[in-house]
Amino acid sequence: MNLDKCNWLNDAFNKINFNNLPHGIIINGPAGIGKKILAKAISEKIINNFAVDNNETITNLINKNNHPDLYMLDKDKILLKDIRRQKKDSSTWDDEKGFNDVVSFLTLTPSISKNKVVCMLNADTMNVYAQNALLKSLEEPAPHSYVIMTTSRSKSLNQTIYSRCRVINLPIISASDIDAWLSANGLSDYSSYDFPSYSTPFSILENIQSEKENSYKEFIGLITDFLSEKTDQSQAIKSFGDLEVSFIEKINFVIEFLKIILKSKVTGESLSGKYNFFNRSTFSNLKISNIISDLNNLRNDFYEVSSINETHVLNYYFSELKQSIKQ
C-alpha cells in the first residue's frame, strides 16, 4: 500500500521540508498506523536525490529490498551487533553486501545514488548499548548518509538521539476516518466499533486477514461471563490465554475495557452494545484507575524484562477485577 491510499501519511510526508533535512529522522506512532510505509517513502525520496518525481527503477529496487544504498533493518529486537559489528564476530559479515550492521553500512560510499539510507524499524527495541553505538553516527554523520527510525513508544530512546533527529509524530485517527478508510479499501462490512478504540487501520486490516477480528468481542464476552459468575476464574483465564493475540494485546484489551466502564461512570453516560451488561456494575473509581495504572506499568516493563509469566499475571489481575467490579 502506498501513501496515496493513506491520507494521514500523505499529509505527514507533504509537511517534510526536504530542503533542510537532518541526518536523523524518527517516525513515532502506534502499531499499525503505517510508519513503515512513510519511512520507505522518505527513504525513496532521499535515494532518488530528492527529485520531485519518483524513478520507477529505484521504486522497484526498494520494494524488492534490493537497492544497494538502502539498508532496511526490520527485527523484533535490535541488538548491539545489529548496530556495530563486533571484532572477531564473523556472523555480522555478509559475503554479498560486505556488511551486516548499521555503522559499517553508513561508512560505505553510496553505490548508485548520491545518498545512503538506513531504515530502522522498531528502533525503540534497542537496548542502551545499541543506542550508544548508534549515537556517533548521528553526532558525526558520514556525508550523504541518513538514518530513519520508527518507534511505537514516545520517549523510548536516549534523549541525545532525539536531539540529533527530527521527530514526526503521526496523529491518532478518528473512528469515522478509519471507517472511511475501511470502506475505500473494500472492507465496508467492518466498522471501527468492532475493534478496540486504540485500533489503527493496519492493525484492523491484519486482524481481518488473520481472522482475529472477533478477538476483542470474545474478550468482552468472557469477561462478562466471569464477572457474572457464569464461569470461574480458571476457565476465564484459560479462554483468555487461548485468544490468538499477543500478551501485550491482551493487556491492552483489559485496559481498554476498564477505561470504557470508568469513563461511563464518570460521565454518567450509559453503555450500549457489548458493554450494556456493565451498566449495572458498581466499583470504586480510584481502584479501577489504580488497576489501569498498574497495567500500564506492566506493559512498559514488558520491554525491559526477558520474560513474564502470563498465567501468573492474568491470575492476579482477574482476582483484582473480581474484587473491584460488583454486579
C-alpha positions, 0 to 999 in steps of 0.5 A: 500500500502506498501513501496515496491510499493513506491520507494521514501519511500523505499529509505527514510526508507533504509537511517534510521540508526536504530542503533542510533535512537532518541526518536523523529522522524518527517516525513515532506512532502506534502499531499499525498506523503505517510508519513503515510505509512513510519511512520507505517513502522518505527513504525513496525520496532521499535515494532518488536525490530528492527529485520531485518525481519518483524513478520507477527503477529505484521504486522497484529496487526498494520494494524488492529490498534490493537497492544497494544504498538502502539498508532496511533493518526490520527485527523484533529486537535490535541488538548491539551487533545489529548496530556495530559489528563486533571484532572477531564476530564473523556472523555480522559479515555478509559475503554479498553486501560486505556488511551486516550492521548499521555503522559499517553500512553508513561508512560505505560510499553510496553505490548508485545514488548520491545518498545512503539510507538506513531504515530502522524499524522498531528502533525503540527495541534497542537496548542502551548499548545499541543506542550508544553505538548508534549515537556517533553516527548521528553526532558525526554523520558520514556525508550523504548518509541518513538514518530513519527510525520508527518507534511505537513508544514516545520517549523510548530512546536516549534523549541525545538521539532525539536531539540529533533527529527530527521527530514526526509524530503521526496523529491518532485517527478518528473512528469515522476516518478509519471507517472511511478508510475501511470502506475505500479499501473494500472492507465496508462490512467492518466498522471501527466499533468492532475493534478496540478504540486504540485500533489503527487501520493496519492493525484492523486490516491484519486482524481481518486477514488473520481472522482475529477480528472477533478477538476483542468481542470474545474478550468482552464476552468472557469477561462478562461471563466471569464477572457474572459468575457464569464461569470461574476464574480458571476457565476465564483465564484459560479462554483468555490465554487461548485468544490468538493475540499477543500478551501485550494485546491482551493487556491492552484489551483489559485496559481498554475495557476498564477505561470504557466502564470508568469513563461511563461512570464518570460521565454518567453516560450509559453503555450500549452494545457489548458493554450494556451488561456493565451498566449495572456494575458498581466499583470504586473509581480510584481502584479501577484507575489504580488497576489501569495504572498498574497495567500500564506499568506492566506493559512498559516493563514488558520491554525491559524484562526477558520474560513474564509469566502470563498465567501468573499475571492474568491470575492476579489481575482477574482476582483484582477485577473480581474484587473491584467490579460488583454486579 
